[in-house]
Amino acid sequence: MKNVGEYFADILVNDLIIVELKAAESLCPEHECQLINYLKATDFEVGLLLNFGKTPQFKRKVLTNEFKYLKKS
């Protein structure tokens, strides 16, 4: 597990990909926001959100480093 602030990512794959696991009825925006926040808080660019609920689902999120550190005007 990788410590992200006070939160922990579920799985790191080859120090390249964050995998967040869920077992919910379905994925919701809060689950996606959690993964995006992990990507923003780290140098990782790719995240997978996997749901093992009634109907398995997955989402892939990419947040490239070039956009992470843009200064707000």
N, C-alpha and C positions, 0 to 999 in steps of 0.2 A: 504494500500500500504506500501511496505517496501522500504526505501531509500537504494539504492546501489550506493555509490559514488554520482554522479550527475544524476543517472538514477533511475527510480522507477519500481519495478516489478508490473505487473498488479494485480495479486491476490496471496495471501498467504493462504494456506489451513492448518488449525490447527497448524500453525507455523512449518510445516514439508515440504510442497511442494510449489514450486514456479510455478505459472501458467502464461504463457505469451500468450496473445491473439493477433491474427492477422486477417485481412480481406483482403487477397491478392489473386491474381490469383492462386498462389501456393506457398508453402514454398520454401525458398531458403537458401543457406548456411549461409547467413548473419543472418537470423532469428535464426538458430541453434546456431551460434556463440554468439549471444546476450544472449540466455538462458544459455549457458555454462559459459559465463563470469559472469552472476549473480550467478551461482553455485560456481564458483571459489572465488568470492568476499564475500561469506557468509558461514555460517555453514550448510546451507541446502544441502542435498545430492540428492534430486529428483526434477526434473523439467518436466513440461508438456508444450508443444508448441501446441496450438490449432489454426487452421486456419478455418475461416468461409467464405471462398471464394466460387467460383462456385461449387467446389467439396470439401467438408469438409475433413480436414486432421488432423492428430495428430502425434506427436513424443514424446517419453519419453526418457529423458536423466538422467543418474545416474552418479554422480561423488562422490565417497566415500571419506570421510575425510582422510583416510589413504594415499591417493594419492595427496591430496591438498598441504600438507606441506612437501613433500620430498625435501631435499636440493639438488640443482643441483651440480654435481661434476665439 
